[in-house]
Amino acid sequence: MPFPEAVERRLNKKICMRCYARNSIRAERCRKCGYTGLRVKSKEIKSAK
């Protein structure tokens, strides 16, 4: 099991809906393409069924 700090650092991000770049949690627009449609990275792992 990874350290809780490492998990938090990895999951505490925003993802661009256009180019899928990782951005800081404080970002208001994408660092790569400038798009303002950001979502918070999923905290749950989706299982394959």
N, C-alpha and C positions, 0 to 999 in steps of 0.2 A: 504494500500500500504506500503510495507516495505521501510526502509530507503535505499537511493541509495548506501550508503557505504556497507550495508549488502548484497545487491544484487551483487555489484561488487566483494565483498569478496567471495561470493558463486559461481559466474560464472567465475571468473578469474582463471581457473584451466586447467590442461591438463589431458586427460583420456588415460589410457593404452589401446591399441587395443587388447591386449591378455587377460589381467585379469580384465580390467575395473576399476582399482584402480585410485583414484584421486591423482594427483601429482601437485606440485607447477608449476606456469607458467614458471619458469626458468629451470625446470627439462629437462634433455636431455635423461634420461632413467628412467624406472619405479622403484619406491622405493621398490616394493614388488617382482617383478619377473626379473627386469633388462632389460626388452625388450626396444628397442630404438624406436619402432613405437608408438609415442604419437600423439594425436590429441588435438586441442583446444576444450574445452567444448562448446557445442552449446549455443548461446545467445538467440535463439528463442525457444519458447515452441511449440512443434509439436502437432497439434490438431488431435483428433481421428475423423475419418469420417465414 
